[in-house]
Amino acid sequence: MHLDSAQEKMLRGDLGEASQFAMEIISKVGDAVGADELVPIRSAHVLAHYSSLHDAGVEVLERFADSGGRFAVPTSVDPASVDLQSWKSFGIPENYARQQFRLCDAYAKLGGMRCWTCVQYQVCNFPKEGDVVAWAESSAVVFANSVLGARSNKITAGMDIACAILGLTPRFGMLRDENRRAEIAFELSLKGLTDLDFRSIGFFVGRNAGARVPFLDGLPRSVTSDQIKHLGAAAAAAGPVTMIHFPGITPGSNIVAEASGGEKVEEIEITRSSLSDIESDLNQTSEFPDLVAFGVPHLSVNELGELSKLLEGRKLKKGTKMYAYTSSQAYDMAERTGISATIEGAGVRLSQGTDAEISPLKALGFDTVLTNSAKLAEIVSSEGEIKVGYASQKEIIDRVTS
Amino acid sequence: MKQLLTKGKGLVMGSAAGETLVSQRAFTFAHGVDPSTGIVTDVRSDIRGSNVKGKILFYPFGKGSTTASSWFLETVRLGNNPAAVVTEAVDLSAVIGSIMAKVVYGKDIPVMSGIPRTAYSSLEAGAEVFLDARRGEVRMKK
């Protein structure tokens, strides 16, 4: 990959240790993936949660922060592994929280926005069509490419911080027109889709597209950005998907020929039985759960409003907990509008700035988790220790409340 | 020269020898490998229960969370990393994980891509191979 003279200076260390460390990583990545040059980014989104970064990640983030690193572009951050306000009352062990707070301190020192959310595009990070960004968080990358028309690769931990510090990213993958073309088309002819269906559709697309860019036709015109958020998150959890062409939504992808650049592509129909297969794969237990988790990715304030309507006049049964995960911003709005009061009145807790899949669920004593999130179901069963049930929000609420 | 198994593209340079560990499905280190042991925990993995430590790890492509590179790096910190990674489609997580392993811990873990599943589908379990990322070659050790 070509470096200009300013970038060569960074690599030599002329601009300090942090930018040298960042440039060393990025130049090697650029060479590995066959990028031609570094291009400026408009924003970054990075990871700083202990459950996935582990002690190695704490070392790396502190090394960046302590050697003078500062973010060169507006940078948002994924959820933390603990509720930063109320971690003690959620039973998080002190030594675990301490490592998370080390990450929070290093991140703050680097100068990032302290939003702690996986839906930064609904909260504080708003690229417009054509903007190049360097985002971590697979679900947000799908949203950026597919809905906003921005361009991002799925930037993984370590590279995310390096890009944010340099304000640059190697040009490859989804930054290039030729790699954004649809290579497989999915046709959906089902009506009356539930919350669970949107997630199962995403999971089906992610699993069957493999490394190909999918085109998905047949979503209802009434589809909401929240529904697409969950569909994209499920797709990215199931496979390497970074973009889905949605006709009428994705800029320039109104028909499959536009999305594919005129190439003929394989077509797969999504039927009710496709979705049943996904459901039976993700739903591994029908046991009464220790924990019900909603909000992977984070619920918007609208979704909190829908949840509060379903919970009105109901009470959570004994022997289970229900957490609704959201951003601090949606949390505040829900407080002001009375939504929180209804949710909490049913015995449900709102948790802000963290999320279920990056919480130490096992250490907190949860052996069975029930969710409508395909992403959470996939991740929890990947760790292989906790049994997971997968059902629609309405069905779950019927099962665990009275 | 030993028998050539397959040719691909070296992404992170270096050479490695060892037993193969082969997955035919999407693979991830994130939540899918326990860094403290190297054991694959993912219930959807066809190599669940196997240990990646010291292995030449083959899989077609990655999946899921962008945190996979940090899970990879934690296996390196704890000495439970694979000796090399070979994929069909570029898995950025493995590439970054390996680059970070070199920059942070001074460890070489070569990564190759462009190798189709069919190239190693007939390998016997535990077959030993030698990999040279610079030449883009994987050879049988015997």
Interface residues (C-beta under 8 A of the other chain):
Chain A: F21 E24 I25 K28 V29 A32 V33 L47 H49 S52 L53 H54 D55 A56 G57 E59 V60 R63 A136 E137 S138 V141 N153 K154 I155 T156 A157 G158 M159 D160 G173 G206 R207 G210 A211 A236 A237 A238 G239 P240 D281 Q284 E357 E378 I379 V380 S381 S382 E383 G384 E385
Chain B: L11 V12 A26 T28 A30 H31 G32 P35 T41 D42 V43 R44 S45 R48 P60 F61 G62 K63 G64 S65 T66 T67 A68 S69 S70 W71 L73 E74 V76 R77 E88 A89 V90 D91 L92 S93 V95 I96 G97 I99 M100 K102 V103 V104 V111
